[in-house]
Amino acid sequence: MLANANSLYRLAADPSFETQFATSLQLQQDFRWRPCYAVLKANLLFVYNKRDDSKPPFLLLIIEDCFIEICDENKVGKDFTFEFKYKTTGKSYIFAAEDFGALERWVSLLTITPIDYMLLLKQSFPEQIERVENSDQTSSGTER
């Protein structure tokens, strides 16, 4: 999927765009754990270095075509971990939550986010068509 990075960064910083969940996490990179702050908005996961980071996120994950699975803590060496894995590319990201409640919330939200996003698009599509039709009627000066 292609996306305009600058638009997405502005979206991440826009307070009017609903944040579904935001909390501290740890991201496994090169077999080390990196502290980070993650923000879920719609079907986008923005990952920052820290909570009030003025810089763009260092990682942006589009939650489509992916699996979300709880990891075996014996395998990854950390409690409360989950894996975000793309089906088509096989690329994966392993995150660790602060506690079981946060883990449960992340897995639940990330699992249903693609479905919720599609339902929202489906719901808003007729409204968009109606707005376009109404603006066409107004600009042409004709009534139906």
MODELLER restraints for C-alpha pairs under 7 A, 6 or more apart:
rsr = mdl.restraints
at = mdl.atoms
rsr.add(forms.Gaussian(group=physical.xy_distance, feature=features.Distance(at['CA:9:A'], at['CA:56:A']), mean=6.11, stdev=0.5))
rsr.add(forms.Gaussian(group=physical.xy_distance, feature=features.Distance(at['CA:11:A'], at['CA:17:A']), mean=7.00, stdev=0.5))
rsr.add(forms.Gaussian(group=physical.xy_distance, feature=features.Distance(at['CA:18:A'], at['CA:41:A']), mean=6.24, stdev=0.5))
rsr.add(forms.Gaussian(group=physical.xy_distance, feature=features.Distance(at['CA:19:A'], at['CA:39:A']), mean=6.89, stdev=0.5))
rsr.add(forms.Gaussian(group=physical.xy_distance, feature=features.Distance(at['CA:19:A'], at['CA:40:A']), mean=5.93, stdev=0.5))
rsr.add(forms.Gaussian(group=physical.xy_distance, feature=features.Distance(at['CA:19:A'], at['CA:41:A']), mean=4.83, stdev=0.5))
rsr.add(forms.Gaussian(group=physical.xy_distance, feature=features.Distance(at['CA:20:A'], at['CA:40:A']), mean=5.51, stdev=0.5))
rsr.add(forms.Gaussian(group=physical.xy_distance, feature=features.Distance(at['CA:20:A'], at['CA:41:A']), mean=5.64, stdev=0.5))
rsr.add(forms.Gaussian(group=physical.xy_distance, feature=features.Distance(at['CA:21:A'], at['CA:39:A']), mean=5.98, stdev=0.5))
rsr.add(forms.Gaussian(group=physical.xy_distance, feature=features.Distance(at['CA:21:A'], at['CA:40:A']), mean=5.30, stdev=0.5))
rsr.add(forms.Gaussian(group=physical.xy_distance, feature=features.Distance(at['CA:22:A'], at['CA:38:A']), mean=5.52, stdev=0.5))
rsr.add(forms.Gaussian(group=physical.xy_distance, feature=features.Distance(at['CA:22:A'], at['CA:39:A']), mean=4.29, stdev=0.5))
rsr.add(forms.Gaussian(group=physical.xy_distance, feature=features.Distance(at['CA:22:A'], at['CA:40:A']), mean=6.18, stdev=0.5))
rsr.add(forms.Gaussian(group=physical.xy_distance, feature=features.Distance(at['CA:23:A'], at['CA:37:A']), mean=5.77, stdev=0.5))
rsr.add(forms.Gaussian(group=physical.xy_distance, feature=features.Distance(at['CA:23:A'], at['CA:38:A']), mean=5.72, stdev=0.5))
rsr.add(forms.Gaussian(group=physical.xy_distance, feature=features.Distance(at['CA:23:A'], at['CA:39:A']), mean=6.86, stdev=0.5))
rsr.add(forms.Gaussian(group=physical.xy_distance, feature=features.Distance(at['CA:24:A'], at['CA:36:A']), mean=5.85, stdev=0.5))
rsr.add(forms.Gaussian(group=physical.xy_distance, feature=features.Distance(at['CA:24:A'], at['CA:37:A']), mean=4.35, stdev=0.5))
rsr.add(forms.Gaussian(group=physical.xy_distance, feature=features.Distance(at['CA:24:A'], at['CA:38:A']), mean=6.20, stdev=0.5))
rsr.add(forms.Gaussian(group=physical.xy_distance, feature=features.Distance(at['CA:25:A'], at['CA:35:A']), mean=6.12, stdev=0.5))
rsr.add(forms.Gaussian(group=physical.xy_distance, feature=features.Distance(at['CA:25:A'], at['CA:36:A']), mean=5.38, stdev=0.5))
rsr.add(forms.Gaussian(group=physical.xy_distance, feature=features.Distance(at['CA:25:A'], at['CA:37:A']), mean=5.74, stdev=0.5))
rsr.add(forms.Gaussian(group=physical.xy_distance, feature=features.Distance(at['CA:25:A'], at['CA:38:A']), mean=6.60, stdev=0.5))
rsr.add(forms.Gaussian(group=physical.xy_distance, feature=features.Distance(at['CA:25:A'], at['CA:95:A']), mean=6.45, stdev=0.5))
rsr.add(forms.Gaussian(group=physical.xy_distance, feature=features.Distance(at['CA:25:A'], at['CA:96:A']), mean=5.63, stdev=0.5))
rsr.add(forms.Gaussian(group=physical.xy_distance, feature=features.Distance(at['CA:25:A'], at['CA:97:A']), mean=5.02, stdev=0.5))
rsr.add(forms.Gaussian(group=physical.xy_distance, feature=features.Distance(at['CA:25:A'], at['CA:98:A']), mean=6.53, stdev=0.5))
rsr.add(forms.Gaussian(group=physical.xy_distance, feature=features.Distance(at['CA:26:A'], at['CA:33:A']), mean=5.85, stdev=0.5))
rsr.add(forms.Gaussian(group=physical.xy_distance, feature=features.Distance(at['CA:26:A'], at['CA:34:A']), mean=5.27, stdev=0.5))
rsr.add(forms.Gaussian(group=physical.xy_distance, feature=features.Distance(at['CA:26:A'], at['CA:35:A']), mean=4.40, stdev=0.5))
rsr.add(forms.Gaussian(group=physical.xy_distance, feature=features.Distance(at['CA:26:A'], at['CA:36:A']), mean=5.56, stdev=0.5))
rsr.add(forms.Gaussian(group=physical.xy_distance, feature=features.Distance(at['CA:26:A'], at['CA:95:A']), mean=5.42, stdev=0.5))
rsr.add(forms.Gaussian(group=physical.xy_distance, feature=features.Distance(at['CA:26:A'], at['CA:96:A']), mean=4.96, stdev=0.5))
rsr.add(forms.Gaussian(group=physical.xy_distance, feature=features.Distance(at['CA:26:A'], at['CA:97:A']), mean=6.68, stdev=0.5))
rsr.add(forms.Gaussian(group=physical.xy_distance, feature=features.Distance(at['CA:27:A'], at['CA:33:A']), mean=5.51, stdev=0.5))
rsr.add(forms.Gaussian(group=physical.xy_distance, feature=features.Distance(at['CA:27:A'], at['CA:34:A']), mean=5.08, stdev=0.5))
rsr.add(forms.Gaussian(group=physical.xy_distance, feature=features.Distance(at['CA:27:A'], at['CA:35:A']), mean=6.41, stdev=0.5))
rsr.add(forms.Gaussian(group=physical.xy_distance, feature=features.Distance(at['CA:27:A'], at['CA:36:A']), mean=6.84, stdev=0.5))
rsr.add(forms.Gaussian(group=physical.xy_distance, feature=features.Distance(at['CA:27:A'], at['CA:94:A']), mean=5.92, stdev=0.5))
rsr.add(forms.Gaussian(group=physical.xy_distance, feature=features.Distance(at['CA:27:A'], at['CA:95:A']), mean=4.55, stdev=0.5))
rsr.add(forms.Gaussian(group=physical.xy_distance, feature=features.Distance(at['CA:27:A'], at['CA:96:A']), mean=6.48, stdev=0.5))
rsr.add(forms.Gaussian(group=physical.xy_distance, feature=features.Distance(at['CA:28:A'], at['CA:34:A']), mean=6.16, stdev=0.5))
rsr.add(forms.Gaussian(group=physical.xy_distance, feature=features.Distance(at['CA:28:A'], at['CA:94:A']), mean=5.51, stdev=0.5))
rsr.add(forms.Gaussian(group=physical.xy_distance, feature=features.Distance(at['CA:28:A'], at['CA:95:A']), mean=6.25, stdev=0.5))
rsr.add(forms.Gaussian(group=physical.xy_distance, feature=features.Distance(at['CA:36:A'], at['CA:47:A']), mean=6.54, stdev=0.5))
rsr.add(forms.Gaussian(group=physical.xy_distance, feature=features.Distance(at['CA:36:A'], at['CA:48:A']), mean=5.63, stdev=0.5))
rsr.add(forms.Gaussian(group=physical.xy_distance, feature=features.Distance(at['CA:36:A'], at['CA:49:A']), mean=4.74, stdev=0.5))
rsr.add(forms.Gaussian(group=physical.xy_distance, feature=features.Distance(at['CA:36:A'], at['CA:50:A']), mean=5.55, stdev=0.5))
rsr.add(forms.Gaussian(group=physical.xy_distance, feature=features.Distance(at['CA:37:A'], at['CA:47:A']), mean=5.71, stdev=0.5))
rsr.add(forms.Gaussian(group=physical.xy_distance, feature=features.Distance(at['CA:37:A'], at['CA:48:A']), mean=5.09, stdev=0.5))
rsr.add(forms.Gaussian(group=physical.xy_distance, feature=features.Distance(at['CA:37:A'], at['CA:49:A']), mean=6.12, stdev=0.5))
rsr.add(forms.Gaussian(group=physical.xy_distance, feature=features.Distance(at['CA:37:A'], at['CA:50:A']), mean=5.24, stdev=0.5))
rsr.add(forms.Gaussian(group=physical.xy_distance, feature=features.Distance(at['CA:37:A'], at['CA:51:A']), mean=5.41, stdev=0.5))
rsr.add(forms.Gaussian(group=physical.xy_distance, feature=features.Distance(at['CA:38:A'], at['CA:45:A']), mean=6.67, stdev=0.5))
rsr.add(forms.Gaussian(group=physical.xy_distance, feature=features.Distance(at['CA:38:A'], at['CA:46:A']), mean=5.61, stdev=0.5))
rsr.add(forms.Gaussian(group=physical.xy_distance, feature=features.Distance(at['CA:38:A'], at['CA:47:A']), mean=4.42, stdev=0.5))
rsr.add(forms.Gaussian(group=physical.xy_distance, feature=features.Distance(at['CA:38:A'], at['CA:48:A']), mean=6.21, stdev=0.5))
rsr.add(forms.Gaussian(group=physical.xy_distance, feature=features.Distance(at['CA:39:A'], at['CA:45:A']), mean=5.71, stdev=0.5))
rsr.add(forms.Gaussian(group=physical.xy_distance, feature=features.Distance(at['CA:39:A'], at['CA:46:A']), mean=5.11, stdev=0.5))
rsr.add(forms.Gaussian(group=physical.xy_distance, feature=features.Distance(at['CA:39:A'], at['CA:47:A']), mean=6.46, stdev=0.5))
rsr.add(forms.Gaussian(group=physical.xy_distance, feature=features.Distance(at['CA:40:A'], at['CA:46:A']), mean=6.38, stdev=0.5))
rsr.add(forms.Gaussian(group=physical.xy_distance, feature=features.Distance(at['CA:42:A'], at['CA:113:A']), mean=6.93, stdev=0.5))
rsr.add(forms.Gaussian(group=physical.xy_distance, feature=features.Distance(at['CA:42:A'], at['CA:117:A']), mean=6.32, stdev=0.5))
rsr.add(forms.Gaussian(group=physical.xy_distance, feature=features.Distance(at['CA:43:A'], at['CA:62:A']), mean=6.02, stdev=0.5))
rsr.add(forms.Gaussian(group=physical.xy_distance, feature=features.Distance(at['CA:43:A'], at['CA:63:A']), mean=5.09, stdev=0.5))
rsr.add(forms.Gaussian(group=physical.xy_distance, feature=features.Distance(at['CA:43:A'], at['CA:113:A']), mean=5.78, stdev=0.5))
rsr.add(forms.Gaussian(group=physical.xy_distance, feature=features.Distance(at['CA:43:A'], at['CA:114:A']), mean=6.09, stdev=0.5))
rsr.add(forms.Gaussian(group=physical.xy_distance, feature=features.Distance(at['CA:43:A'], at['CA:117:A']), mean=6.31, stdev=0.5))
rsr.add(forms.Gaussian(group=physical.xy_distance, feature=features.Distance(at['CA:44:A'], at['CA:60:A']), mean=6.96, stdev=0.5))
rsr.add(forms.Gaussian(group=physical.xy_distance, feature=features.Distance(at['CA:44:A'], at['CA:61:A']), mean=5.83, stdev=0.5))
rsr.add(forms.Gaussian(group=physical.xy_distance, feature=features.Distance(at['CA:44:A'], at['CA:62:A']), mean=4.81, stdev=0.5))
rsr.add(forms.Gaussian(group=physical.xy_distance, feature=features.Distance(at['CA:44:A'], at['CA:63:A']), mean=5.91, stdev=0.5))
rsr.add(forms.Gaussian(group=physical.xy_distance, feature=features.Distance(at['CA:45:A'], at['CA:60:A']), mean=5.69, stdev=0.5))
rsr.add(forms.Gaussian(group=physical.xy_distance, feature=features.Distance(at['CA:45:A'], at['CA:61:A']), mean=5.03, stdev=0.5))
rsr.add(forms.Gaussian(group=physical.xy_distance, feature=features.Distance(at['CA:45:A'], at['CA:62:A']), mean=6.45, stdev=0.5))
rsr.add(forms.Gaussian(group=physical.xy_distance, feature=features.Distance(at['CA:46:A'], at['CA:57:A']), mean=5.85, stdev=0.5))
rsr.add(forms.Gaussian(group=physical.xy_distance, feature=features.Distance(at['CA:46:A'], at['CA:59:A']), mean=6.20, stdev=0.5))
rsr.add(forms.Gaussian(group=physical.xy_distance, feature=features.Distance(at['CA:46:A'], at['CA:60:A']), mean=4.79, stdev=0.5))
rsr.add(forms.Gaussian(group=physical.xy_distance, feature=features.Distance(at['CA:46:A'], at['CA:61:A']), mean=6.66, stdev=0.5))
rsr.add(forms.Gaussian(group=physical.xy_distance, feature=features.Distance(at['CA:47:A'], at['CA:57:A']), mean=5.21, stdev=0.5))
rsr.add(forms.Gaussian(group=physical.xy_distance, feature=features.Distance(at['CA:47:A'], at['CA:58:A']), mean=6.09, stdev=0.5))
rsr.add(forms.Gaussian(group=physical.xy_distance, feature=features.Distance(at['CA:47:A'], at['CA:59:A']), mean=5.05, stdev=0.5))
rsr.add(forms.Gaussian(group=physical.xy_distance, feature=features.Distance(at['CA:47:A'], at['CA:60:A']), mean=6.17, stdev=0.5))
rsr.add(forms.Gaussian(group=physical.xy_distance, feature=features.Distance(at['CA:48:A'], at['CA:57:A']), mean=4.48, stdev=0.5))
rsr.add(forms.Gaussian(group=physical.xy_distance, feature=features.Distance(at['CA:48:A'], at['CA:58:A']), mean=5.74, stdev=0.5))
rsr.add(forms.Gaussian(group=physical.xy_distance, feature=features.Distance(at['CA:63:A'], at['CA:114:A']), mean=6.26, stdev=0.5))
rsr.add(forms.Gaussian(group=physical.xy_distance, feature=features.Distance(at['CA:64:A'], at['CA:114:A']), mean=6.02, stdev=0.5))
rsr.add(forms.Gaussian(group=physical.xy_distance, feature=features.Distance(at['CA:65:A'], at['CA:86:A']), mean=5.90, stdev=0.5))
rsr.add(forms.Gaussian(group=physical.xy_distance, feature=features.Distance(at['CA:65:A'], at['CA:87:A']), mean=5.73, stdev=0.5))
rsr.add(forms.Gaussian(group=physical.xy_distance, feature=features.Distance(at['CA:66:A'], at['CA:84:A']), mean=6.83, stdev=0.5))
rsr.add(forms.Gaussian(group=physical.xy_distance, feature=features.Distance(at['CA:66:A'], at['CA:85:A']), mean=5.34, stdev=0.5))
rsr.add(forms.Gaussian(group=physical.xy_distance, feature=features.Distance(at['CA:66:A'], at['CA:86:A']), mean=4.11, stdev=0.5))
rsr.add(forms.Gaussian(group=physical.xy_distance, feature=features.Distance(at['CA:66:A'], at['CA:87:A']), mean=5.16, stdev=0.5))
rsr.add(forms.Gaussian(group=physical.xy_distance, feature=features.Distance(at['CA:67:A'], at['CA:84:A']), mean=5.90, stdev=0.5))
rsr.add(forms.Gaussian(group=physical.xy_distance, feature=features.Distance(at['CA:67:A'], at['CA:85:A']), mean=5.14, stdev=0.5))
rsr.add(forms.Gaussian(group=physical.xy_distance, feature=features.Distance(at['CA:67:A'], at['CA:86:A']), mean=6.32, stdev=0.5))
rsr.add(forms.Gaussian(group=physical.xy_distance, feature=features.Distance(at['CA:67:A'], at['CA:87:A']), mean=6.82, stdev=0.5))
rsr.add(forms.Gaussian(group=physical.xy_distance, feature=features.Distance(at['CA:68:A'], at['CA:82:A']), mean=6.89, stdev=0.5))
rsr.add(forms.Gaussian(group=physical.xy_distance, feature=features.Distance(at['CA:68:A'], at['CA:83:A']), mean=5.65, stdev=0.5))
rsr.add(forms.Gaussian(group=physical.xy_distance, feature=features.Distance(at['CA:68:A'], at['CA:84:A']), mean=4.83, stdev=0.5))
rsr.add(forms.Gaussian(group=physical.xy_distance, feature=features.Distance(at['CA:68:A'], at['CA:85:A']), mean=6.51, stdev=0.5))
rsr.add(forms.Gaussian(group=physical.xy_distance, feature=features.Distance(at['CA:68:A'], at['CA:107:A']), mean=6.52, stdev=0.5))
rsr.add(forms.Gaussian(group=physical.xy_distance, feature=features.Distance(at['CA:68:A'], at['CA:110:A']), mean=6.84, stdev=0.5))
rsr.add(forms.Gaussian(group=physical.xy_distance, feature=features.Distance(at['CA:68:A'], at['CA:111:A']), mean=6.21, stdev=0.5))
rsr.add(forms.Gaussian(group=physical.xy_distance, feature=features.Distance(at['CA:69:A'], at['CA:82:A']), mean=5.47, stdev=0.5))
rsr.add(forms.Gaussian(group=physical.xy_distance, feature=features.Distance(at['CA:69:A'], at['CA:83:A']), mean=5.22, stdev=0.5))
rsr.add(forms.Gaussian(group=physical.xy_distance, feature=features.Distance(at['CA:69:A'], at['CA:84:A']), mean=6.82, stdev=0.5))
rsr.add(forms.Gaussian(group=physical.xy_distance, feature=features.Distance(at['CA:70:A'], at['CA:81:A']), mean=6.06, stdev=0.5))
rsr.add(forms.Gaussian(group=physical.xy_distance, feature=features.Distance(at['CA:70:A'], at['CA:82:A']), mean=4.19, stdev=0.5))
rsr.add(forms.Gaussian(group=physical.xy_distance, feature=features.Distance(at['CA:70:A'], at['CA:83:A']), mean=6.22, stdev=0.5))
rsr.add(forms.Gaussian(group=physical.xy_distance, feature=features.Distance(at['CA:71:A'], at['CA:81:A']), mean=5.38, stdev=0.5))
rsr.add(forms.Gaussian(group=physical.xy_distance, feature=features.Distance(at['CA:71:A'], at['CA:82:A']), mean=5.00, stdev=0.5))
rsr.add(forms.Gaussian(group=physical.xy_distance, feature=features.Distance(at['CA:71:A'], at['CA:83:A']), mean=6.31, stdev=0.5))
rsr.add(forms.Gaussian(group=physical.xy_distance, feature=features.Distance(at['CA:73:A'], at['CA:79:A']), mean=5.23, stdev=0.5))
rsr.add(forms.Gaussian(group=physical.xy_distance, feature=features.Distance(at['CA:73:A'], at['CA:81:A']), mean=6.82, stdev=0.5))
rsr.add(forms.Gaussian(group=physical.xy_distance, feature=features.Distance(at['CA:79:A'], at['CA:96:A']), mean=6.94, stdev=0.5))
rsr.add(forms.Gaussian(group=physical.xy_distance, feature=features.Distance(at['CA:80:A'], at['CA:96:A']), mean=5.44, stdev=0.5))
rsr.add(forms.Gaussian(group=physical.xy_distance, feature=features.Distance(at['CA:80:A'], at['CA:97:A']), mean=5.38, stdev=0.5))
rsr.add(forms.Gaussian(group=physical.xy_distance, feature=features.Distance(at['CA:80:A'], at['CA:99:A']), mean=6.17, stdev=0.5))
rsr.add(forms.Gaussian(group=physical.xy_distance, feature=features.Distance(at['CA:80:A'], at['CA:100:A']), mean=5.95, stdev=0.5))
rsr.add(forms.Gaussian(group=physical.xy_distance, feature=features.Distance(at['CA:80:A'], at['CA:103:A']), mean=5.78, stdev=0.5))
rsr.add(forms.Gaussian(group=physical.xy_distance, feature=features.Distance(at['CA:81:A'], at['CA:94:A']), mean=6.84, stdev=0.5))
rsr.add(forms.Gaussian(group=physical.xy_distance, feature=features.Distance(at['CA:81:A'], at['CA:95:A']), mean=5.51, stdev=0.5))
rsr.add(forms.Gaussian(group=physical.xy_distance, feature=features.Distance(at['CA:81:A'], at['CA:96:A']), mean=4.12, stdev=0.5))
rsr.add(forms.Gaussian(group=physical.xy_distance, feature=features.Distance(at['CA:81:A'], at['CA:97:A']), mean=6.19, stdev=0.5))
rsr.add(forms.Gaussian(group=physical.xy_distance, feature=features.Distance(at['CA:82:A'], at['CA:94:A']), mean=5.77, stdev=0.5))
rsr.add(forms.Gaussian(group=physical.xy_distance, feature=features.Distance(at['CA:82:A'], at['CA:95:A']), mean=5.49, stdev=0.5))
rsr.add(forms.Gaussian(group=physical.xy_distance, feature=features.Distance(at['CA:82:A'], at['CA:96:A']), mean=6.40, stdev=0.5))
rsr.add(forms.Gaussian(group=physical.xy_distance, feature=features.Distance(at['CA:83:A'], at['CA:92:A']), mean=6.66, stdev=0.5))
rsr.add(forms.Gaussian(group=physical.xy_distance, feature=features.Distance(at['CA:83:A'], at['CA:93:A']), mean=5.66, stdev=0.5))
rsr.add(forms.Gaussian(group=physical.xy_distance, feature=features.Distance(at['CA:83:A'], at['CA:94:A']), mean=4.41, stdev=0.5))
rsr.add(forms.Gaussian(group=physical.xy_distance, feature=features.Distance(at['CA:83:A'], at['CA:95:A']), mean=6.32, stdev=0.5))
rsr.add(forms.Gaussian(group=physical.xy_distance, feature=features.Distance(at['CA:84:A'], at['CA:92:A']), mean=5.46, stdev=0.5))
rsr.add(forms.Gaussian(group=physical.xy_distance, feature=features.Distance(at['CA:84:A'], at['CA:93:A']), mean=5.11, stdev=0.5))
rsr.add(forms.Gaussian(group=physical.xy_distance, feature=features.Distance(at['CA:84:A'], at['CA:94:A']), mean=6.28, stdev=0.5))
rsr.add(forms.Gaussian(group=physical.xy_distance, feature=features.Distance(at['CA:85:A'], at['CA:91:A']), mean=5.75, stdev=0.5))
rsr.add(forms.Gaussian(group=physical.xy_distance, feature=features.Distance(at['CA:85:A'], at['CA:92:A']), mean=4.12, stdev=0.5))
rsr.add(forms.Gaussian(group=physical.xy_distance, feature=features.Distance(at['CA:85:A'], at['CA:93:A']), mean=6.41, stdev=0.5))
rsr.add(forms.Gaussian(group=physical.xy_distance, feature=features.Distance(at['CA:86:A'], at['CA:92:A']), mean=6.34, stdev=0.5))
rsr.add(forms.Gaussian(group=physical.xy_distance, feature=features.Distance(at['CA:97:A'], at['CA:103:A']), mean=5.25, stdev=0.5))
rsr.add(forms.Gaussian(group=physical.xy_distance, feature=features.Distance(at['CA:137:A'], at['CA:143:A']), mean=6.30, stdev=0.5))
